Amino acid sequence: MKGAASTSWGSALAGVINVITKSPLKERAISGSATVSTGSRFTTDTWADLSGTVGKVGYYLSGGYLGSDGLIPTMEIRSQHVYTKLTYDLPGQGHLWSTLFYNHASMGDLYAVPIDLRERSEKTNLLASLGLRYTLAEGLELEVSARHSDLPSDFSYYNISDGGSHNGWAPDSYKDQTTGGSANLRWRKNSNLLAAGVDYSHQEAEYVDYWSRKANRWGVYLNDTLALGSVSISPSLRFDRPQTSGGQVSSALGITWKVTDKTLLRGYTGRGYNIPILNGPIDNPSQKIWTNQIGIESTVIPYLWVKGTLFRNGTWGETVDRNLALGSELEVRTIPIFNTSLGAAWTYTETTRTSDDTSVRPDRPTNTVKLAMRYDDKTFRGTLIGNHINWNSPADFNGKYSGLIWDLHLGATLLKRENTSLELFFSGRNLFNGSSSYRDLVPTVGRWFDGGLRVNF
């Protein structure tokens, strides 16, 4: 979801990615898959999962390992993760669920030759949740959940030249724990969906030996989606009390109009905010955004799907410049012909400081382009993708981003039965050793390859 999404998610300045975790397979008692791949610089990626439902209990279990000597010198990684999700069907219409995710990674974070700096880190992620979804009456559903996260991390800094401590910097240790909960009530009636809810979280952050902070945050919201024939209207309103800054009011209104079976018009306006992370003993003020978008999706042109968008995003805050970003997006995709389809996407953005109308630099790309060609006959498949970003970085950053970065992904299904399949896959990334770096401190990963085997049962 692009643009201000604070009416649903609270702190969401530029958008959100809504991740929906896998759920247990209902139809079978046991199913699963396993994947192993290997590639350049001894890069290895393996994982396996099991899923099924026995009686009223459903389960999904997965685990994996990622290791590499580093596609850039000293940027090695050794990472392990496990994930579990359990569900229990309640009498009537409802169920309980619980999730647990654990990940530990040891990695190289930065390799900056111009300043002779190499950074390494040890990071652990522990996430847990427990929830209930229950139908109270026809069309009325309640969902409550609790969650906890524990995210400790340690950083060390070295000279590239001799391996010694960089400028005498001592290692850093951070701790971040958050416990919270949510309640949501949804009412569905014919062409109307009304949702009301409340969120709460308690966060404790610590920069070991320097500072520690605590914050209690809560928010309430009301969202509605109403379909009136070919038009859908989605108003929403939310109030948040983040403690580290003043109360935040977010609002949004979205409208879609199905003009014909082949054409859809969209419009959206919304105000949102972003809360700075707990970092130091001083509260930083929030940053705010007002986003406006209009767009069209159509298949009127034979064999083509076309989507176009115009947007206007204004951002401001007490300690940041007031910026205005105007731009457009265009996406085109063909329907498959002989199992082959083409796609292209282009985004143009012009960002200015509204106080003096000067261009904002760096890290404000002006153009992004993506080209794609896909083939899939259900046995063999392939995708060729080209990406370009014009970073618009200052000359003294020594950025290199003149061409397209091309990636190739191939796959083949060697065996397929009702519930079993065996697949081979191969990928080549940055095939022509192109560069897409906004500054010389962080070089682009060069050409590299990997391939492997996947079994589903």
ABEGO torsion letter per residue (X at the ends): XBEBAAAAAEBBAAEBBBBBBBBBBAABABBBBBBBBBBBGGBBBBBBBBBEBBEABBBBBBBBBBBBAEABBGABBBBBBBBBBBBBBBBEBEBBBBBBBBBBBBBBABBBAAAGBBBBBBBBBBBBBBBBBBBABBGBBBBBBBBBBBBBBBBBBBBAAAGBBBGGBBBBBBBBBBBBBBBBBBBBBEABBBBBBBBBBBBBBBBBGABBBBBBBBBBBBBBBBBBEABBBBBBBBBBBAGABBBBBBBBBBBBBBABAABBBBBBBBBBBBBBBBBEABBBBBBBBBBBBBBBBBAABBGBBBBBBBBBBBBBBAABBBBBBBBBBBBBBBBBBGGBBBBBBBBBBBBBBAAAGBBBOBGBBABBBBBBBBBBAGABBBBBBBBBBBAGBBAAAGBBAABBBBBBBBBBBABBBAABBBBBBBBBBGAAGBBBBABAABBBBBBBBBBBBBBBX
